[in-house]
Amino acid sequence: MLTDVKLRNLKPRASIYRVADSGGLCIEVRPSGAKLWRFRYRHVGKASMLTLGEYPVTTLAEARAQRDEARRTLAGGVDPGAQRKLERHAAKLAAASTFGKVAAEWLDKRPFAEVTRYKALWMFELASALRDRPIADISPPEVLTVLMDIEARGTHETAHRVKQRIGQVFRYAIATGRAERDVTADLRGALTPVVSRVRAAIVEPDQVGELLRAIDGYVGQPTTQAALRLAPLLFVRPGELRAMEWSELDLDVAEWRIPEDKMKMREAHIVPLATQAVAILRELQPYTGRGRYVFPSLRSRDRHMSENTVNAALRRLGYDKATMCGHGFRAMASSILNEQGWPPDVIERQLAHAERNKVRRVYNRAQYLPERRRMMQHWADYLDGLAKGADVVPIRA
C-alpha cells in the first residue's frame, strides 16, 4: 500500500506508469511530473478507470475515501464513471441555468417596448441577490427576503411588480425544463397589499395655467425645462418622451414618429407637433441635436434622461406627488379635450390607447391624423391662453 513518503518519492519517467494502492486505487505518474489518483474497476464485464483527483491536492486519505464511495456505487449496480458524468452535466446545466441567465433569456424573447425592457432590467437588478443562484434551487423564503428588502424602502407596489417578473421567469424556466415549479405562488398574501390610486393630475384650467407659468419659470438644465414644456403639449407616456430621438423627428413636416418597439401597445405611433412644440425642439437642437437622444442623460449621452427627472423637476416647482406627476399630463389633456367636445376616438388615438372592444379593435384602424393635427394645434393654443392667464372658456370642437 502507498504512503505519503512513497508518493513523494515517485519520479516521472519517459512514459506514464502506475503504482497500485489497494481495492483498485492507484497513482498514475506522468512524464510531466503530475500524479493522478485513478480507480480501476469493472462494470458488467467492461474495464473502466475513474480519475479521483491530483496528488497532493487530493490526499491519500481523500483518494481512498473516494474509492470506497465508488465501490459502494458499483455494488449498487451503478457505473461510478457514468454517474460522475451525469453529475458534471447536471452541475454544468445548473451553472447555465442561474436566475440571471434565465431572466436574460426570457427578456430577449419578449417583444417589449424599450421603456418596458428598461424597467424589467431595473426590476431584475433589484433582485440581484438571486442572479447567480441556480433557478431550480431557489426557495420561496429566498425570494421573499428579496421582496421584503424592497418593501423596507416603502416601495410596496415595486415589490409586487418585481414578484410578478420573477414569477414570469420561473414559468419560463418550467417550460424550458430548468425548474419544476413557480415558487412565487407560495408567496400569495406575504407582501403588504397595494392600495390602488389614481395618478395625480391637474385638470382645472386655472390650476393648469399656474402650472404652465411655473414651468416657464423653471431654472435648471435646458433639457429638463424643454421636457417639462413639451410634456403638456404632447401628452405622451413619460417613458416615450424621455426616449425621444432626433432621428424620429421631422420638424419640417411637424411630426414625431415613434417606432413600435418603443410603444406600450407595440404599434408605431405618430404625434403631430404643434408650432409651439416645433419651436421648443428647435431651441433645444443646438444643445443635443448632434447626439441620438433629444433628452440625453447628464451622465452619458448614450442613454436618455432618467425616469425621475421630470417628476423631480415638478417637486422643485412645489408640486408634490399627490398633486401632479409626469404621467398626469395625459389625464390633463384627456379630461379637458373631452370636456371641449373633441371626438373620443381622436383623443384615444392620440393617447395611443388600445381599443377595449375587441371587435371594434379589429375593424377600427383609422388614424384620424388630420383631426389629430387640428386637435394638437388647438390644444397648444389653448395652453398658451391658460399660461397667459386668459379667461379661457372651453369651446366644442
Secondary structure, 3 states (H helix, E strand, C coil): CCCHHHHHHCCCCCCCEEEECCCCEEEEECCCCCEEEEEEEEECCEEEEEEEEEECCCCHHHHHHHHHHHHHHHHCCCCHHHHHHHHHHHHHHHHCCEHHHHHHHHHHCCCCCHHHHHHHHHHHHHCHHHCCCEHHHCCHHHHHHHHHHHHCCCCHHHHHHHHHHHHHHHHHHHHCCCCCCCHHHHHCCCCCCCCCCCCCCCCCHHHHHHHHHHHHCCCCCHHHHHHHHHHHHHCCCHHHHHCCEHHHEECCCCEEEECHHHCCCCCCEEEECCHHHHHHHHHHHHHHCCCCECCECCCCCCCECCCCHHHHHHHHCCCCCCCCCCCHHHHHHHHHHHHCCCCHHHHHHHCCCCCCCHHHHHHCCCCCHHHHHHHHHHHHHHHHHHHCCCCCCCCCC
